[in-house]
């Protein structure tokens, strides 16, 4: 591959990162164009950052779950999860509780408001996934394998940095 081709791929990668950064600047901007009017009116329920939304998703899919479980599943530090769960508890999106047979561990589950956020996120996630699948269907199986290999190597490199 020529140096020019490598440069063009790198510039495209940077442009993708910048566009993604702009799009996820706020949660409502990220999702607003995927929603009908009723769903759009529910956006105020969403936390202001994606990590909080993904913690809600993790709890919703795995409740009851504790900090260590969330940190492990999300590949984030326990300290980061503690910070996020405190904020989500304060915002009444999740609640803390203890199991009757284990008074030492603190577990989390979604509140009714948290369940609304979880459901809205799932709708949005499904719409975004379907849009992505439509895009990837434009590529042959061989090209999809190359894309998968490239993304895997990028993830490994970013993980090791």
NUKEZA-650458 format. One record per atom (N, C-alpha, C): residue number from 1; residue in three letters; x, y, z. Coordinates in pm, 1 decimal. Layout:
# residues N
REC|num|residuo|east|north|up
REC|NUM|ALA|X|Y|Z $
...
END
This chain:
# residues 161
REC|num|residuo|east|north|up
REC|1|UNK|84.8|-117.2|0.0 $
REC|1|UNK|0.0|0.0|0.0 $
REC|1|UNK|89.8|124.2|0.0 $
REC|2|UNK|51.5|222.2|-78.1 $
REC|2|UNK|133.4|342.2|-89.3 $
REC|2|UNK|122.3|428.5|35.9 $
REC|3|UNK|219.7|514.7|53.1 $
REC|3|UNK|220.3|609.2|165.2 $
REC|3|UNK|98.7|701.0|157.1 $
REC|4|UNK|59.1|738.4|35.9 $
REC|4|UNK|-57.6|824.3|17.1 $
REC|4|UNK|-184.4|754.3|66.1 $
REC|5|UNK|-200.6|626.3|32.4 $
REC|5|UNK|-317.8|551.0|76.8 $
REC|5|UNK|-322.6|542.0|228.5 $
REC|6|UNK|-207.7|514.0|290.4 $
REC|6|UNK|-201.5|507.7|436.8 $
REC|6|UNK|-240.2|641.8|497.5 $
REC|7|UNK|-189.2|748.8|437.1 $
REC|7|UNK|-219.7|882.2|486.2 $
REC|7|UNK|-370.2|910.9|473.7 $
REC|8|UNK|-429.5|874.4|361.8 $
REC|8|UNK|-572.9|897.7|341.2 $
REC|8|UNK|-656.9|817.5|441.8 $
REC|9|UNK|-616.0|694.5|469.5 $
REC|9|UNK|-687.2|612.7|569.0 $
REC|9|UNK|-675.2|677.6|706.5 $
REC|10|UNK|-555.5|722.2|741.3 $
REC|10|UNK|-534.4|786.8|870.4 $
REC|10|UNK|-617.0|915.2|881.6 $
REC|11|UNK|-618.4|996.2|778.6 $
REC|11|UNK|-696.7|1120.5|780.4 $
REC|11|UNK|-846.6|1089.2|792.8 $
REC|12|UNK|-892.2|985.8|726.3 $
REC|12|UNK|-1032.2|944.5|738.2 $
REC|12|UNK|-1063.4|897.5|879.5 $
REC|13|UNK|-970.9|824.8|938.7 $
REC|13|UNK|-985.9|778.3|1076.8 $
REC|13|UNK|-997.1|898.1|1172.1 $
REC|14|UNK|-910.0|997.6|1156.4 $
REC|14|UNK|-915.6|1117.1|1241.0 $
REC|14|UNK|-1047.1|1191.3|1223.2 $
REC|15|UNK|-1092.1|1201.8|1098.7 $
REC|15|UNK|-1219.2|1268.7|1071.5 $
REC|15|UNK|-1333.9|1193.8|1140.2 $
REC|16|UNK|-1329.6|1061.5|1134.9 $
REC|16|UNK|-1431.6|980.0|1201.6 $
REC|16|UNK|-1430.8|1005.4|1352.3 $
REC|17|UNK|-1312.3|1009.8|1412.0 $
REC|17|UNK|-1302.1|1036.6|1555.6 $
REC|17|UNK|-1358.5|1174.2|1590.5 $
REC|18|UNK|-1323.9|1274.2|1511.5 $
REC|18|UNK|-1371.6|1410.0|1538.0 $
REC|18|UNK|-1523.5|1418.9|1522.3 $
REC|19|UNK|-1575.4|1358.8|1418.9 $
REC|19|UNK|-1720.7|1360.7|1398.4 $
REC|19|UNK|-1792.5|1289.0|1512.7 $
REC|20|UNK|-1737.6|1176.5|1554.2 $
REC|20|UNK|-1798.3|1102.2|1664.1 $
REC|20|UNK|-1794.6|1184.5|1792.8 $
REC|21|UNK|-1683.1|1250.9|1817.2 $
REC|21|UNK|-1669.1|1336.0|1934.8 $
REC|21|UNK|-1774.5|1446.5|1934.4 $
REC|22|UNK|-1796.0|1506.6|1818.7 $
REC|22|UNK|-1896.6|1612.2|1807.5 $
REC|22|UNK|-2036.5|1556.8|1828.6 $
REC|23|UNK|-2062.5|1439.8|1774.1 $
REC|23|UNK|-2195.8|1380.9|1783.4 $
REC|23|UNK|-2230.9|1340.3|1925.3 $
REC|24|UNK|-2134.7|1292.1|2001.5 $
REC|24|UNK|-2163.7|1245.5|2137.4 $
REC|24|UNK|-2138.8|1353.9|2241.2 $
REC|25|UNK|-2122.6|1476.9|2194.4 $
REC|25|UNK|-2101.1|1586.8|2287.0 $
REC|25|UNK|-2215.0|1594.2|2388.3 $
REC|26|UNK|-2336.7|1577.2|2340.4 $
REC|26|UNK|-2449.0|1565.3|2432.9 $
REC|26|UNK|-2532.1|1446.9|2390.0 $
REC|27|UNK|-2590.0|1382.3|2486.9 $
REC|27|UNK|-2669.7|1263.6|2460.3 $
REC|27|UNK|-2789.3|1298.0|2373.0 $
REC|28|UNK|-2857.2|1407.5|2404.0 $
REC|28|UNK|-2977.5|1441.1|2327.8 $
REC|28|UNK|-2944.8|1468.3|2181.2 $
REC|29|UNK|-2830.0|1533.6|2153.8 $
REC|29|UNK|-2791.0|1556.3|2014.8 $
REC|29|UNK|-2762.5|1423.4|1945.3 $
REC|30|UNK|-2703.7|1331.3|2017.1 $
REC|30|UNK|-2667.6|1203.1|1959.0 $
REC|30|UNK|-2790.1|1127.1|1910.2 $
REC|31|UNK|-2896.5|1132.4|1989.6 $
REC|31|UNK|-3010.8|1046.8|1961.7 $
REC|31|UNK|-3129.5|1117.8|1897.8 $
REC|32|UNK|-3131.6|1249.4|1898.3 $
REC|32|UNK|-3252.2|1322.3|1861.0 $
REC|32|UNK|-3304.5|1288.0|1722.0 $
REC|33|UNK|-3218.7|1263.8|1626.8 $
REC|33|UNK|-3266.8|1237.6|1491.1 $
REC|33|UNK|-3316.3|1093.7|1471.7 $
REC|34|UNK|-3309.4|1009.6|1575.2 $
REC|34|UNK|-3360.3|873.6|1566.1 $
REC|34|UNK|-3499.0|859.2|1629.2 $
REC|35|UNK|-3552.1|966.1|1684.7 $
REC|35|UNK|-3669.2|955.7|1770.5 $
REC|35|UNK|-3794.5|1013.5|1707.8 $
REC|36|UNK|-3908.0|954.4|1745.8 $
REC|36|UNK|-4034.3|1018.5|1713.5 $
REC|36|UNK|-4061.2|1123.6|1821.7 $
REC|37|UNK|-4169.9|1198.7|1808.2 $
REC|37|UNK|-4194.0|1311.8|1898.8 $
REC|37|UNK|-4208.6|1268.4|2044.7 $
REC|38|UNK|-4280.8|1160.6|2068.7 $
REC|38|UNK|-4299.4|1113.4|2207.0 $
REC|38|UNK|-4165.4|1072.5|2268.5 $
REC|39|UNK|-4085.0|999.2|2193.1 $
REC|39|UNK|-3953.9|958.2|2242.5 $
REC|39|UNK|-3864.2|1079.6|2265.5 $
REC|40|UNK|-3870.9|1177.7|2174.0 $
REC|40|UNK|-3789.1|1297.0|2187.8 $
REC|40|UNK|-3821.7|1370.0|2317.3 $
REC|41|UNK|-3948.2|1373.0|2354.4 $
REC|41|UNK|-3988.7|1439.4|2478.3 $
REC|41|UNK|-3935.9|1366.9|2601.9 $
REC|42|UNK|-3897.3|1240.6|2588.4 $
REC|42|UNK|-3842.5|1164.7|2700.6 $
REC|42|UNK|-3691.5|1185.2|2717.2 $
REC|43|UNK|-3629.1|1256.9|2625.1 $
REC|43|UNK|-3484.1|1275.0|2631.7 $
REC|43|UNK|-3437.8|1339.8|2761.0 $
REC|44|UNK|-3523.6|1420.9|2820.5 $
REC|44|UNK|-3484.7|1486.7|2945.9 $
REC|44|UNK|-3457.2|1385.3|3056.0 $
REC|45|UNK|-3508.3|1262.3|3039.9 $
REC|45|UNK|-3482.9|1156.9|3137.4 $
REC|45|UNK|-3338.1|1109.0|3133.1 $
REC|46|UNK|-3274.3|1122.8|3017.5 $
REC|46|UNK|-3142.0|1064.2|2999.2 $
REC|46|UNK|-3034.9|1140.7|3076.0 $
REC|47|UNK|-2942.5|1067.4|3137.4 $
REC|47|UNK|-2826.8|1134.2|3198.3 $
REC|47|UNK|-2747.5|1207.1|3090.6 $
REC|48|UNK|-2660.8|1297.7|3133.4 $
REC|48|UNK|-2591.1|1383.4|3038.9 $
REC|48|UNK|-2469.6|1318.2|2973.1 $
REC|49|UNK|-2428.0|1200.4|3018.6 $
REC|49|UNK|-2312.5|1137.9|2953.9 $
REC|49|UNK|-2337.2|991.0|2924.4 $
REC|50|UNK|-2264.5|942.5|2825.8 $
REC|50|UNK|-2285.9|806.4|2777.1 $
REC|50|UNK|-2244.5|700.9|2878.9 $
REC|51|UNK|-2142.0|726.9|2958.7 $
REC|51|UNK|-2099.9|627.8|3058.5 $
REC|51|UNK|-2213.2|599.6|3156.8 $
REC|52|UNK|-2282.3|704.6|3199.6 $
REC|52|UNK|-2394.5|686.0|3291.9 $
REC|52|UNK|-2505.5|603.1|3226.9 $
REC|53|UNK|-2533.3|631.0|3102.6 $
REC|53|UNK|-2636.1|554.2|3031.0 $
REC|53|UNK|-2594.1|408.1|3020.5 $
REC|54|UNK|-2467.3|383.8|2995.3 $
REC|54|UNK|-2421.9|245.5|2982.2 $
REC|54|UNK|-2417.4|173.7|3117.4 $
REC|55|UNK|-2397.4|247.1|3226.0 $
REC|55|UNK|-2408.6|185.5|3358.8 $
REC|55|UNK|-2554.6|146.0|3383.4 $
REC|56|UNK|-2647.5|232.6|3346.2 $
REC|56|UNK|-2790.1|198.6|3358.0 $
REC|56|UNK|-2820.6|74.2|3275.9 $
REC|57|UNK|-2767.6|68.4|3155.0 $
REC|57|UNK|-2788.0|-49.0|3070.0 $
REC|57|UNK|-2731.9|-173.9|3137.2 $
REC|58|UNK|-2611.7|-164.9|3191.0 $
REC|58|UNK|-2547.7|-279.3|3256.4 $
REC|58|UNK|-2631.0|-326.9|3376.0 $
REC|59|UNK|-2678.2|-233.1|3455.7 $
REC|59|UNK|-2761.8|-269.8|3570.7 $
REC|59|UNK|-2892.0|-331.6|3522.4 $
REC|60|UNK|-2955.3|-270.2|3423.1 $
REC|60|UNK|-3081.9|-321.4|3371.0 $
REC|60|UNK|-3071.5|-462.7|3315.7 $
REC|61|UNK|-2959.7|-493.4|3255.7 $
REC|61|UNK|-2940.3|-627.4|3198.5 $
REC|61|UNK|-2895.9|-730.8|3301.2 $
REC|62|UNK|-2843.7|-685.2|3416.5 $
REC|62|UNK|-2780.3|-778.9|3510.2 $
REC|62|UNK|-2826.9|-764.3|3654.5 $
REC|63|UNK|-2934.1|-689.3|3679.3 $
REC|63|UNK|-2969.1|-665.6|3819.1 $
REC|63|UNK|-3014.9|-793.0|3888.2 $
REC|64|UNK|-2984.4|-807.5|4015.8 $
REC|64|UNK|-2904.0|-717.1|4097.1 $
REC|64|UNK|-2755.7|-735.4|4065.8 $
REC|65|UNK|-2683.2|-625.6|4072.4 $
REC|65|UNK|-2540.0|-628.4|4042.3 $
REC|65|UNK|-2469.5|-527.0|4132.5 $
REC|66|UNK|-2346.3|-558.0|4171.2 $
REC|66|UNK|-2270.4|-467.5|4257.2 $
REC|66|UNK|-2165.8|-390.9|4175.0 $
REC|67|UNK|-2091.4|-301.1|4241.8 $
REC|67|UNK|-1989.7|-219.1|4174.8 $
REC|67|UNK|-1887.3|-303.8|4100.9 $
REC|68|UNK|-1840.4|-408.7|4166.0 $
REC|68|UNK|-1737.5|-493.6|4104.5 $
REC|68|UNK|-1791.7|-558.3|3977.0 $
REC|69|UNK|-1915.7|-604.5|3982.6 $
REC|69|UNK|-1977.7|-665.7|3865.5 $
REC|69|UNK|-1991.2|-567.7|3750.0 $
REC|70|UNK|-2034.0|-446.0|3782.1 $
REC|70|UNK|-2047.9|-343.0|3678.3 $
REC|70|UNK|-1910.6|-309.9|3620.4 $
REC|71|UNK|-1812.4|-287.5|3707.5 $
REC|71|UNK|-1677.1|-252.5|3662.8 $
REC|71|UNK|-1620.0|-361.0|3571.9 $
REC|72|UNK|-1640.5|-486.5|3608.8 $
REC|72|UNK|-1589.8|-598.3|3530.1 $
REC|72|UNK|-1657.3|-603.8|3393.3 $
REC|73|UNK|-1789.6|-594.9|3392.5 $
REC|73|UNK|-1863.1|-604.6|3266.0 $
REC|73|UNK|-1834.2|-487.1|3172.5 $
REC|74|UNK|-1809.4|-369.5|3230.2 $
REC|74|UNK|-1787.9|-250.5|3147.6 $
REC|74|UNK|-1640.7|-220.2|3124.0 $
REC|75|UNK|-1553.9|-297.3|3187.4 $
REC|75|UNK|-1409.1|-276.8|3174.5 $
REC|75|UNK|-1369.8|-134.7|3217.2 $
REC|76|UNK|-1427.7|-91.2|3330.7 $
REC|76|UNK|-1395.4|38.5|3389.6 $
REC|76|UNK|-1347.2|16.7|3532.3 $
REC|77|UNK|-1284.4|117.1|3590.9 $
REC|77|UNK|-1235.2|104.2|3728.2 $
REC|77|UNK|-1352.5|107.7|3826.9 $
REC|78|UNK|-1330.8|45.1|3943.3 $
REC|78|UNK|-1432.8|47.7|4048.9 $
REC|78|UNK|-1457.2|191.4|4094.5 $
REC|79|UNK|-1350.9|271.5|4100.5 $
REC|79|UNK|-1365.3|410.8|4142.3 $
REC|79|UNK|-1455.5|488.5|4046.2 $
REC|80|UNK|-1437.4|464.2|3918.2 $
REC|80|UNK|-1520.3|530.3|3817.0 $
REC|80|UNK|-1666.3|488.3|3831.9 $
REC|81|UNK|-1688.8|360.0|3852.9 $
REC|81|UNK|-1825.2|309.6|3870.0 $
REC|81|UNK|-1887.2|366.5|3997.1 $
REC|82|UNK|-1809.5|375.6|4104.2 $
REC|82|UNK|-1859.9|432.4|4229.6 $
REC|82|UNK|-1907.7|575.9|4207.0 $
REC|83|UNK|-1829.1|653.5|4136.2 $
REC|83|UNK|-1864.7|792.5|4107.1 $
REC|83|UNK|-1994.8|799.5|4026.6 $
REC|84|UNK|-2005.2|716.5|3925.2 $
REC|84|UNK|-2123.7|717.3|3839.5 $
REC|84|UNK|-2246.7|670.4|3917.2 $
REC|85|UNK|-2233.2|561.8|3995.5 $
REC|85|UNK|-2349.9|509.4|4068.2 $
REC|85|UNK|-2396.7|607.5|4175.9 $
REC|86|UNK|-2305.8|681.5|4236.1 $
REC|86|UNK|-2347.4|785.3|4332.8 $
REC|86|UNK|-2436.3|888.8|4264.6 $
REC|87|UNK|-2392.5|933.4|4147.2 $
REC|87|UNK|-2469.5|1033.6|4072.5 $
REC|87|UNK|-2604.3|976.7|4028.3 $
REC|88|UNK|-2604.6|853.6|3979.8 $
REC|88|UNK|-2730.3|792.2|3934.8 $
REC|88|UNK|-2825.6|769.1|4051.1 $
REC|89|UNK|-2771.5|737.7|4168.1 $
REC|89|UNK|-2854.0|720.8|4288.2 $
REC|89|UNK|-2914.3|855.6|4327.3 $
REC|90|UNK|-2832.1|959.2|4326.5 $
REC|90|UNK|-2879.1|1093.9|4359.3 $
REC|90|UNK|-2988.6|1138.5|4262.6 $
REC|91|UNK|-2973.7|1103.0|4135.1 $
REC|91|UNK|-3071.6|1139.3|4032.2 $
REC|91|UNK|-3192.6|1045.6|4030.6 $
REC|92|UNK|-3195.1|951.9|4122.9 $
REC|92|UNK|-3305.7|855.4|4139.2 $
REC|92|UNK|-3330.1|770.3|4014.4 $
REC|93|UNK|-3220.3|733.7|3948.1 $
REC|93|UNK|-3228.0|643.4|3833.7 $
REC|93|UNK|-3197.4|499.9|3874.8 $
REC|94|UNK|-3119.7|484.7|3981.6 $
REC|94|UNK|-3091.1|352.7|4037.5 $
REC|94|UNK|-3108.9|361.2|4188.7 $
REC|95|UNK|-3125.0|245.1|4251.3 $
REC|95|UNK|-3125.8|246.1|4397.6 $
REC|95|UNK|-3036.5|136.1|4450.0 $
REC|96|UNK|-2980.3|166.7|4564.2 $
REC|96|UNK|-2889.3|75.4|4632.5 $
REC|96|UNK|-2971.4|-12.2|4725.9 $
REC|97|UNK|-2925.8|-136.2|4743.3 $
REC|97|UNK|-2991.1|-224.0|4840.1 $
REC|97|UNK|-2894.9|-335.3|4877.6 $
REC|98|UNK|-2931.7|-408.0|4982.2 $
REC|98|UNK|-2853.1|-522.7|5026.8 $
REC|98|UNK|-2940.1|-646.8|5018.8 $
REC|99|UNK|-2877.9|-758.3|4985.2 $
REC|99|UNK|-2949.7|-884.5|4983.7 $
REC|99|UNK|-2971.6|-929.4|5127.9 $
REC|100|UNK|-3080.7|-998.1|5152.0 $
REC|100|UNK|-3113.1|-1038.3|5289.1 $
REC|100|UNK|-3008.1|-1132.5|5348.6 $
REC|101|UNK|-2941.3|-1210.3|5264.8 $
REC|101|UNK|-2840.7|-1303.7|5316.0 $
REC|101|UNK|-2697.9|-1247.8|5312.1 $
REC|102|UNK|-2682.1|-1121.0|5266.2 $
REC|102|UNK|-2549.2|-1060.4|5259.0 $
REC|102|UNK|-2562.5|-910.9|5286.0 $
REC|103|UNK|-2545.8|-873.5|5411.9 $
REC|103|UNK|-2562.0|-733.1|5450.1 $
REC|103|UNK|-2436.8|-649.7|5422.4 $
REC|104|UNK|-2329.6|-714.3|5376.2 $
REC|104|UNK|-2204.3|-643.7|5351.5 $
REC|104|UNK|-2201.0|-578.1|5213.2 $
REC|105|UNK|-2246.0|-650.1|5113.9 $
REC|105|UNK|-2240.0|-603.4|4975.2 $
REC|105|UNK|-2355.4|-509.1|4943.2 $
REC|106|UNK|-2324.9|-406.6|4864.9 $
REC|106|UNK|-2426.3|-313.9|4814.1 $
REC|106|UNK|-2453.4|-351.2|4668.5 $
REC|107|UNK|-2581.0|-366.8|4636.1 $
REC|107|UNK|-2622.6|-399.4|4499.9 $
REC|107|UNK|-2706.7|-284.9|4444.7 $
REC|108|UNK|-2725.0|-287.2|4314.5 $
REC|108|UNK|-2801.9|-183.1|4248.2 $
REC|108|UNK|-2911.8|-244.4|4164.1 $
REC|109|UNK|-3021.9|-169.3|4155.1 $
REC|109|UNK|-3128.4|-202.1|4060.8 $
REC|109|UNK|-3187.6|-71.5|4010.9 $
REC|110|UNK|-3258.6|-79.8|3900.1 $
REC|110|UNK|-3315.8|39.9|3839.3 $
REC|110|UNK|-3441.7|81.9|3913.7 $
REC|111|UNK|-3459.8|213.0|3925.0 $
REC|111|UNK|-3586.0|266.8|3974.5 $
REC|111|UNK|-3683.8|266.9|3856.4 $
REC|112|UNK|-3807.1|308.7|3879.3 $
REC|112|UNK|-3902.3|314.5|3767.2 $
REC|112|UNK|-3853.5|415.4|3662.4 $
REC|113|UNK|-3796.5|525.6|3707.1 $
REC|113|UNK|-3740.9|623.6|3614.1 $
REC|113|UNK|-3620.1|565.3|3540.5 $
REC|114|UNK|-3537.4|490.2|3612.0 $
REC|114|UNK|-3423.4|422.9|3550.1 $
REC|114|UNK|-3467.7|322.9|3445.1 $
REC|115|UNK|-3580.3|255.7|3471.1 $
REC|115|UNK|-3633.4|159.5|3373.2 $
REC|115|UNK|-3680.0|230.7|3246.6 $
REC|116|UNK|-3733.2|353.3|3262.1 $
REC|116|UNK|-3772.0|431.3|3144.2 $
REC|116|UNK|-3648.4|466.6|3061.1 $
REC|117|UNK|-3542.4|509.1|3128.7 $
REC|117|UNK|-3418.3|543.0|3059.6 $
REC|117|UNK|-3362.7|419.0|2989.7 $
REC|118|UNK|-3365.3|306.1|3059.6 $
REC|118|UNK|-3316.5|179.7|3003.6 $
REC|118|UNK|-3394.5|145.0|2876.3 $
REC|119|UNK|-3526.9|155.5|2882.5 $
REC|119|UNK|-3610.6|121.5|2766.5 $
REC|119|UNK|-3584.8|216.3|2649.8 $
REC|120|UNK|-3571.8|345.6|2679.1 $
REC|120|UNK|-3545.0|443.2|2573.7 $
REC|120|UNK|-3408.2|416.9|2511.0 $
REC|121|UNK|-3309.1|389.0|2593.9 $
REC|121|UNK|-3175.7|359.2|2542.3 $
REC|121|UNK|-3178.5|235.1|2453.3 $
REC|122|UNK|-3251.8|133.0|2495.5 $
REC|122|UNK|-3260.5|11.0|2414.9 $
REC|122|UNK|-3322.3|40.2|2277.8 $
REC|123|UNK|-3427.7|121.8|2274.2 $
REC|123|UNK|-3488.8|159.8|2145.9 $
REC|123|UNK|-3387.2|230.8|2057.1 $
REC|124|UNK|-3317.8|327.5|2117.9 $
REC|124|UNK|-3219.2|404.3|2042.0 $
REC|124|UNK|-3104.4|316.7|1995.3 $
REC|125|UNK|-3060.2|230.1|2083.7 $
REC|125|UNK|-2949.6|139.2|2051.1 $
REC|125|UNK|-2989.0|49.2|1934.2 $
REC|126|UNK|-3110.5|-3.1|1936.0 $
REC|126|UNK|-3157.3|-90.2|1828.6 $
REC|126|UNK|-3165.3|-15.6|1695.6 $
REC|127|UNK|-3213.0|109.3|1699.5 $
REC|127|UNK|-3220.6|188.2|1576.6 $
REC|127|UNK|-3080.0|214.4|1520.8 $
REC|128|UNK|-2987.7|248.9|1609.5 $
REC|128|UNK|-2849.6|276.4|1567.2 $
REC|128|UNK|-2784.1|148.6|1512.5 $
REC|129|UNK|-2808.4|35.7|1578.9 $
REC|129|UNK|-2753.1|-92.1|1532.6 $
REC|129|UNK|-2807.6|-127.2|1394.8 $
REC|130|UNK|-2938.0|-111.3|1373.7 $
REC|130|UNK|-2998.0|-142.8|1244.1 $
REC|130|UNK|-2939.6|-54.5|1133.9 $
REC|131|UNK|-2916.7|72.6|1165.6 $
REC|131|UNK|-2855.9|163.4|1069.2 $
REC|131|UNK|-2713.5|117.4|1034.8 $
REC|132|UNK|-2639.3|73.9|1135.9 $
REC|132|UNK|-2504.0|24.4|1113.7 $
REC|132|UNK|-2506.1|-102.1|1027.7 $
REC|133|UNK|-2598.7|-193.7|1056.8 $
REC|133|UNK|-2608.9|-317.0|978.6 $
REC|133|UNK|-2639.3|-287.0|831.7 $
REC|134|UNK|-2724.6|-187.1|807.2 $
REC|134|UNK|-2753.2|-148.5|669.1 $
REC|134|UNK|-2626.9|-100.3|598.9 $
REC|135|UNK|-2546.2|-24.0|669.6 $
REC|135|UNK|-2421.1|24.6|611.9 $
REC|135|UNK|-2326.2|-91.0|582.5 $
REC|136|UNK|-2308.7|-180.1|677.8 $
REC|136|UNK|-2211.4|-289.0|663.4 $
REC|136|UNK|-2256.0|-389.9|556.5 $
REC|137|UNK|-2388.0|-395.9|530.5 $
REC|137|UNK|-2437.8|-484.9|425.3 $
REC|137|UNK|-2390.0|-444.1|286.6 $
REC|138|UNK|-2338.0|-322.5|272.9 $
REC|138|UNK|-2285.4|-276.3|144.2 $
REC|138|UNK|-2150.5|-339.0|110.8 $
REC|139|UNK|-2092.2|-412.2|204.8 $
REC|139|UNK|-1960.9|-472.0|185.5 $
REC|139|UNK|-1973.4|-623.9|174.5 $
REC|140|UNK|-1888.0|-682.6|92.3 $
REC|140|UNK|-1886.1|-827.9|76.1 $
REC|140|UNK|-1840.1|-893.0|206.9 $
REC|141|UNK|-1860.9|-1024.0|219.2 $
REC|141|UNK|-1816.9|-1096.7|338.4 $
REC|141|UNK|-1666.0|-1081.8|358.6 $
REC|142|UNK|-1590.3|-1088.9|249.8 $
REC|142|UNK|-1444.5|-1074.8|260.9 $
REC|142|UNK|-1406.3|-936.4|313.7 $
REC|143|UNK|-1472.7|-833.3|263.0 $
REC|143|UNK|-1442.2|-698.1|310.0 $
REC|143|UNK|-1486.3|-679.7|455.9 $
REC|144|UNK|-1596.4|-743.6|493.9 $
REC|144|UNK|-1640.5|-736.2|633.3 $
REC|144|UNK|-1538.1|-801.8|725.8 $
REC|145|UNK|-1475.5|-910.4|679.4 $
REC|145|UNK|-1371.6|-975.6|759.4 $
REC|145|UNK|-1251.6|-882.7|777.6 $
REC|146|UNK|-1215.8|-809.5|672.6 $
REC|146|UNK|-1104.6|-714.3|680.9 $
REC|146|UNK|-1139.7|-601.9|779.0 $
REC|147|UNK|-1261.4|-551.2|770.4 $
REC|147|UNK|-1305.9|-445.9|862.8 $
REC|147|UNK|-1299.0|-497.1|1006.5 $
REC|148|UNK|-1347.7|-618.5|1029.6 $
REC|148|UNK|-1346.3|-677.9|1163.2 $
REC|148|UNK|-1202.9|-694.9|1213.8 $
REC|149|UNK|-1114.7|-741.0|1127.3 $
REC|149|UNK|-974.3|-758.0|1165.6 $
REC|149|UNK|-911.2|-622.4|1200.6 $
REC|150|UNK|-937.1|-521.1|1118.2 $
REC|150|UNK|-883.9|-388.0|1142.5 $
REC|150|UNK|-934.0|-332.7|1275.5 $
REC|151|UNK|-1063.8|-342.1|1300.1 $
REC|151|UNK|-1119.9|-290.2|1424.3 $
REC|151|UNK|-1064.1|-364.8|1545.3 $
REC|152|UNK|-1049.1|-494.6|1533.3 $
REC|152|UNK|-990.3|-573.5|1641.7 $
REC|152|UNK|-850.2|-527.5|1675.2 $
REC|153|UNK|-770.3|-503.2|1572.2 $
REC|153|UNK|-633.1|-455.7|1595.0 $
REC|153|UNK|-631.7|-315.0|1653.9 $
REC|154|UNK|-722.7|-230.0|1609.8 $
REC|154|UNK|-732.3|-94.6|1667.2 $
REC|154|UNK|-770.1|-101.7|1815.1 $
REC|155|UNK|-864.8|-186.0|1848.5 $
REC|155|UNK|-907.2|-201.4|1988.1 $
REC|155|UNK|-791.3|-251.4|2072.7 $
REC|156|UNK|-720.7|-351.2|2022.7 $
REC|156|UNK|-605.1|-403.2|2097.4 $
REC|156|UNK|-499.0|-295.5|2118.6 $
REC|157|UNK|-471.1|-217.8|2015.3 $
REC|157|UNK|-369.8|-114.0|2025.7 $
REC|157|UNK|-412.7|-7.8|2126.3 $
REC|158|UNK|-538.7|35.6|2122.0 $
REC|158|UNK|-587.1|136.9|2214.8 $
REC|158|UNK|-591.2|83.6|2359.1 $
REC|159|UNK|-621.3|-43.4|2374.2 $
REC|159|UNK|-625.1|-105.1|2506.0 $
REC|159|UNK|-486.5|-111.1|2567.8 $
REC|160|UNK|-386.0|-135.2|2485.0 $
REC|160|UNK|-248.8|-147.7|2534.2 $
REC|160|UNK|-183.6|-12.7|2561.3 $
REC|161|UNK|-236.0|95.0|2508.4 $
REC|161|UNK|-175.0|229.0|2527.2 $
REC|161|UNK|-194.7|280.1|2667.3 $
END
